[in-house]
Amino acid sequence: MFALGRLFQRSLQKPPIVGHAKKLHCTPWMAKDVSMFLVDRNGNSHKVKARVGDNLLDVVRDNDLNFESFGVCDAAVSCSTCHVILPQKIFDSLEEADLEEEDMLDLACGLSETSRLGCQVDVSEEMDGIVIKLPTEIIDARML
């Protein structure tokens, strides 16, 4: 019983940083879900459920959205294909992008003042009901 208790305690601690990802995928039974809308490159809106703590790349994958080339580098911050355009209020609430993310955004198409890489944006409760847009064009920065 004691070992099981320690295992449970460890599961509540913050996961270790792995590669460039800020955290591991959230444990479903521990996380709260929010709803949001993702507008694809063709202007179609997709209502999705997102777990608080997951990043937007996880949200796209968990909802089986087949957005062309979205997140092909698997959150290694090396392609810019998960470029998203956020509402100003959400953008302002996030930590500033680091230099790696800024470098990738410099290579992205359709850059806006509220652009971020989806793999670097964690879902929060404040994102419930928001609309996130994908730019109409993409460039895989690994191919430049």
C-alpha positions in Angstrom: 0.0 0.0 0.0 2.8 2.4 0.9 4.4 2.0 -2.6 1.1 2.7 -4.3 0.7 5.9 -2.2 4.1 7.1 -3.3 3.3 6.3 -6.9 0.1 8.3 -6.7 2.0 11.2 -5.1 4.6 11.2 -7.9 1.7 11.3 -10.5 0.5 14.6 -9.0 3.9 16.2 -9.3 4.9 18.2 -12.4 6.3 15.9 -15.1 9.9 16.3 -16.2 10.8 18.4 -19.2 11.4 16.2 -22.2 13.2 17.7 -25.2 11.6 21.0 -26.2 8.2 20.1 -24.9 7.2 22.0 -21.8 5.3 19.1 -20.2 4.0 15.6 -20.9 0.5 14.9 -22.2 -2.0 15.4 -19.4 -3.5 12.5 -17.5 -7.2 12.4 -18.6 -8.7 11.7 -15.2 -6.9 14.6 -13.6 -7.6 17.3 -16.2 -10.5 19.5 -16.8 -11.9 19.8 -20.4 -12.7 23.1 -22.2 -14.4 23.6 -25.6 -12.9 25.7 -28.3 -13.1 26.2 -32.0 -10.3 25.7 -34.5 -10.7 27.4 -37.9 -8.8 25.5 -40.5 -7.0 26.8 -43.6 -10.2 26.6 -45.7 -12.2 28.6 -43.1 -14.1 25.6 -41.7 -14.7 25.8 -38.0 -14.2 22.7 -35.8 -15.6 22.5 -32.3 -13.1 20.5 -30.2 -12.6 19.4 -26.6 -9.3 20.3 -25.1 -7.7 19.2 -21.8 -6.3 21.9 -19.6 -2.6 21.6 -19.6 -2.3 20.0 -23.1 -0.7 22.0 -25.8 -2.6 22.9 -29.0 -0.8 20.3 -31.0 -2.1 17.7 -28.7 -5.6 19.1 -29.1 -5.5 18.8 -32.9 -4.2 15.2 -32.6 -6.6 14.2 -29.8 -9.6 15.4 -31.9 -8.4 13.6 -35.0 -8.3 16.7 -37.1 -6.4 16.1 -40.3 -4.9 19.6 -40.8 -2.3 19.3 -43.6 1.2 19.0 -42.2 0.2 20.3 -38.8 3.0 19.7 -36.3 5.2 17.6 -38.4 8.2 18.1 -36.2 6.4 16.7 -33.1 6.8 19.8 -31.0 10.6 20.0 -31.5 10.2 23.7 -32.5 11.8 23.2 -35.9 9.1 23.5 -38.5 6.4 26.3 -37.9 3.6 24.1 -39.3 1.6 24.3 -36.1 1.4 28.1 -36.4 -1.9 29.4 -35.0 -3.4 32.9 -34.6 -4.8 33.5 -31.1 -7.4 36.0 -29.8 -5.6 39.0 -28.4 -6.8 38.4 -24.8 -5.4 34.9 -24.8 -2.1 35.9 -26.5 -1.6 38.6 -23.9 -2.1 36.1 -21.1 0.7 33.8 -22.3 4.4 33.9 -21.4 6.5 35.5 -24.1 7.7 33.2 -26.9 11.3 32.0 -26.4 14.0 32.6 -29.1 13.5 29.2 -30.8 9.8 29.9 -31.2 10.4 33.4 -32.4 12.9 32.1 -35.0 10.3 29.6 -36.3 7.6 32.3 -36.4 9.8 34.5 -38.5 9.7 31.8 -41.2 5.9 31.3 -41.0 3.3 32.4 -43.6 0.5 34.7 -42.6 2.2 36.0 -39.4 0.0 38.2 -37.2 0.6 40.1 -34.0 -1.0 37.2 -32.1 0.8 34.3 -33.8 2.3 31.5 -31.8 3.3 27.9 -32.4 0.6 25.6 -31.2 3.1 23.2 -29.7 4.2 25.9 -27.3 0.7 27.1 -26.2 -0.8 25.2 -23.3 -4.6 25.1 -22.9 -6.0 27.0 -19.9 -9.5 27.3 -18.4 -9.6 30.9 -19.9 -9.6 29.4 -23.4 -13.1 27.9 -23.0 -15.1 29.0 -26.0 -12.4 30.8 -27.9 -11.7 30.7 -31.6 -8.2 29.8 -32.8 -7.4 30.3 -36.5 -4.8 28.6 -38.7 -3.2 30.7 -41.3 -4.3 30.0 -44.9 -0.8 28.9 -46.0 2.0 27.0 -44.3 5.7 26.6 -44.8 7.7 23.8 -43.2 10.8 25.7 -42.0 12.8 22.4 -42.1 12.6 22.6 -45.9 14.0 26.1 -46.2 
